Amino acid sequence: MSLPTLQQEVSLNSWIRQFHRWVSIAFTVAVIINLVAMFAQQQALWIGLLALFPLILLLLTGLYLFALPYLAPRRIPQGSTPASQM
């Protein structure tokens, strides 16, 4: 894997991680809005669905971030010998 490709991959992973954090804040705010509306007896369908969009984005980005360590190629530290060559 070349250095520019690795840098682009790290940049993408960093962007997705940051996006996941911001979407989690949006989801928390949407849940709080939903709770306030329920306590105020002003339940509307759009308020209930307000948290659904960030939740779907959290699911997708969370699954991606969860799978990253399993999908990344194993990196052998410099100076060490792989077990297959011993």
Backbone as CSV, one residue per row, in Angstrom:
resi,resn,N_x,N_y,N_z,CA_x,CA_y,CA_z,C_x,C_y,C_z
1,MET,0.851,-1.166,0.000,0.000,0.000,0.000,0.902,1.237,0.000
2,SER,0.657,2.158,-0.910,1.508,3.337,-1.015,1.144,4.357,0.056
3,LEU,2.053,5.270,0.299,1.872,6.277,1.334,0.676,7.187,1.061
4,PRO,0.482,7.718,-0.175,-0.700,8.557,-0.411,-2.015,7.801,-0.183
5,THR,-2.058,6.534,-0.574,-3.270,5.739,-0.369,-3.525,5.549,1.118
6,LEU,-2.481,5.278,1.880,-2.612,5.103,3.323,-3.062,6.400,3.979
7,GLN,-2.537,7.530,3.532,-2.937,8.817,4.082,-4.394,9.126,3.769
8,GLN,-4.851,8.786,2.559,-6.251,8.992,2.208,-7.153,8.116,3.062
9,GLU,-6.730,6.870,3.333,-7.523,5.956,4.140,-7.615,6.466,5.579
10,VAL,-6.514,6.930,6.123,-6.512,7.471,7.481,-7.379,8.719,7.534
11,SER,-7.284,9.560,6.522,-8.098,10.772,6.461,-9.588,10.416,6.415
12,LEU,-9.948,9.416,5.618,-11.342,8.990,5.524,-11.820,8.422,6.858
13,ASN,-11.014,7.580,7.482,-11.392,7.008,8.767,-11.543,8.096,9.820
14,SER,-10.663,9.063,9.810,-10.741,10.184,10.748,-12.013,10.991,10.512
15,TRP,-12.339,11.229,9.248,-13.545,11.981,8.912,-14.791,11.229,9.374
16,ILE,-14.844,9.933,9.139,-16.007,9.139,9.542,-16.134,9.115,11.059
17,ARG,-15.009,9.006,11.775,-15.040,9.017,13.245,-15.581,10.358,13.761
18,GLN,-15.114,11.465,13.168,-15.586,12.788,13.583,-17.066,12.957,13.239
19,PHE,-17.476,12.491,12.070,-18.881,12.558,11.659,-19.746,11.766,12.637
20,HIS,-19.264,10.599,13.047,-19.999,9.755,14.000,-20.204,10.502,15.321
21,ARG,-19.179,11.205,15.768,-19.297,11.972,17.016,-20.346,13.068,16.902
22,TRP,-20.338,13.810,15.796,-21.305,14.892,15.635,-22.724,14.360,15.476
23,VAL,-22.879,13.257,14.783,-24.214,12.665,14.624,-24.728,12.155,15.969
24,SER,-23.839,11.667,16.821,-24.282,11.223,18.147,-24.792,12.396,18.965
25,ILE,-24.186,13.567,18.806,-24.693,14.766,19.487,-26.069,15.141,18.939
26,ALA,-26.234,15.077,17.623,-27.536,15.375,17.011,-28.600,14.386,17.474
27,PHE,-28.236,13.125,17.594,-29.174,12.110,18.070,-29.589,12.396,19.506
28,THR,-28.638,12.758,20.353,-28.953,13.069,21.749,-29.895,14.258,21.838
29,VAL,-29.647,15.284,21.051,-30.526,16.454,21.040,-31.922,16.064,20.560
30,ALA,-32.013,15.228,19.539,-33.313,14.795,19.021,-34.086,13.993,20.067
31,VAL,-33.402,13.156,20.826,-34.070,12.387,21.880,-34.570,13.318,22.982
32,ILE,-33.759,14.304,23.340,-34.187,15.266,24.370,-35.404,16.051,23.896
33,ILE,-35.413,16.469,22.633,-36.577,17.170,22.075,-37.809,16.274,22.133
34,ASN,-37.639,14.998,21.815,-38.747,14.051,21.860,-39.277,13.909,23.285
35,LEU,-38.384,13.818,24.264,-38.811,13.687,25.660,-39.537,14.934,26.143
36,VAL,-39.036,16.103,25.782,-39.699,17.353,26.163,-41.087,17.421,25.543
37,ALA,-41.216,17.024,24.300,-42.521,17.035,23.629,-43.481,16.042,24.283
38,MET,-42.964,14.900,24.703,-43.839,13.914,25.364,-44.324,14.427,26.710
39,PHE,-43.441,15.056,27.485,-43.849,15.592,28.782,-44.799,16.769,28.637
40,ALA,-44.692,17.496,27.530,-45.581,18.628,27.273,-46.877,18.180,26.605
41,GLN,-47.051,16.882,26.427,-48.258,16.322,25.801,-48.461,16.846,24.378
42,GLN,-47.385,17.077,23.656,-47.459,17.591,22.293,-46.819,16.602,21.327
43,GLN,-47.211,15.385,21.429,-46.618,14.339,20.594,-47.069,14.510,19.147
44,ALA,-46.092,14.596,18.258,-46.348,14.655,16.823,-45.459,13.613,16.158
45,LEU,-45.914,13.117,15.034,-45.164,12.065,14.345,-43.771,12.530,13.944
46,TRP,-43.648,13.761,13.451,-42.339,14.241,12.999,-41.359,14.362,14.157
47,ILE,-41.861,14.641,15.349,-40.966,14.714,16.507,-40.463,13.319,16.862
48,GLY,-41.342,12.337,16.760,-40.934,10.962,17.031,-39.930,10.441,16.016
49,LEU,-40.067,10.878,14.775,-39.165,10.439,13.708,-37.895,11.276,13.628
50,LEU,-37.831,12.346,14.420,-36.683,13.246,14.383,-35.380,12.523,14.704
51,ALA,-35.425,11.573,15.616,-34.215,10.857,16.019,-33.893,9.681,15.097
52,LEU,-34.803,9.335,14.220,-34.595,8.162,13.376,-33.467,8.357,12.361
53,PHE,-33.398,9.522,11.728,-32.361,9.761,10.727,-30.957,9.710,11.336
54,PRO,-30.699,10.432,12.458,-29.359,10.290,13.056,-29.084,8.870,13.550
55,LEU,-30.113,8.170,13.986,-29.909,6.798,14.460,-29.449,5.886,13.333
56,ILE,-30.008,6.050,12.152,-29.595,5.246,10.999,-28.154,5.573,10.623
57,LEU,-27.808,6.871,10.642,-26.426,7.254,10.345,-25.463,6.707,11.397
58,LEU,-25.881,6.716,12.667,-25.046,6.154,13.728,-24.839,4.659,13.526
59,LEU,-25.876,3.971,13.105,-25.761,2.536,12.858,-24.744,2.258,11.749
60,LEU,-24.847,2.987,10.652,-23.953,2.748,9.513,-22.510,3.088,9.844
61,THR,-22.291,4.265,10.425,-20.921,4.647,10.747,-20.354,3.803,11.888
62,GLY,-21.203,3.433,12.834,-20.743,2.595,13.939,-20.335,1.209,13.469
63,LEU,-21.096,0.631,12.566,-20.726,-0.678,12.027,-19.424,-0.598,11.238
64,TYR,-19.252,0.488,10.496,-18.001,0.676,9.751,-16.818,0.771,10.709
65,LEU,-16.958,1.596,11.740,-15.868,1.772,12.703,-15.610,0.493,13.493
66,PHE,-16.652,-0.276,13.756,-16.487,-1.542,14.467,-15.719,-2.549,13.614
67,ALA,-15.975,-2.541,12.311,-15.363,-3.520,11.419,-13.936,-3.152,11.009
68,LEU,-13.530,-1.894,11.207,-12.200,-1.464,10.768,-11.056,-2.356,11.254
69,PRO,-10.970,-2.678,12.534,-9.832,-3.504,12.969,-9.829,-4.906,12.358
70,TYR,-11.004,-5.421,12.029,-11.086,-6.765,11.472,-10.789,-6.788,9.977
71,LEU,-11.016,-5.674,9.306,-10.807,-5.612,7.861,-9.433,-5.083,7.483
72,ALA,-8.749,-4.427,8.402,-7.431,-3.859,8.107,-6.407,-4.975,7.969
73,PRO,-5.485,-4.820,7.033,-4.430,-5.837,6.906,-3.522,-5.792,8.132
74,ARG,-3.020,-6.946,8.509,-2.102,-7.031,9.652,-0.796,-6.358,9.276
75,ARG,-0.316,-5.520,10.166,0.947,-4.835,9.920,2.026,-5.475,10.781
76,ILE,3.131,-5.824,10.151,4.259,-6.442,10.854,5.226,-5.320,11.229
77,PRO,5.565,-5.192,12.494,6.508,-4.141,12.898,7.847,-4.306,12.190
78,GLN,8.493,-3.176,11.901,9.778,-3.212,11.208,10.818,-3.882,12.107
79,GLY,11.636,-4.715,11.510,12.685,-5.380,12.249,12.292,-6.723,12.829
80,SER,11.019,-7.068,12.745,10.599,-8.371,13.260,10.403,-9.341,12.110
81,THR,10.482,-10.618,12.425,10.338,-11.659,11.420,8.953,-12.285,11.550
82,PRO,8.216,-12.392,10.436,6.916,-13.046,10.509,7.057,-14.492,10.988
83,ALA,6.040,-14.999,11.632,6.073,-16.355,12.180,6.251,-17.399,11.095
84,SER,5.781,-17.122,9.883,5.892,-18.109,8.810,7.336,-18.290,8.321
85,GLN,8.217,-17.320,8.605,9.589,-17.406,8.150,10.528,-17.943,9.227
86,MET,10.025,-18.253,10.388,10.877,-18.774,11.482,11.144,-20.232,11.316
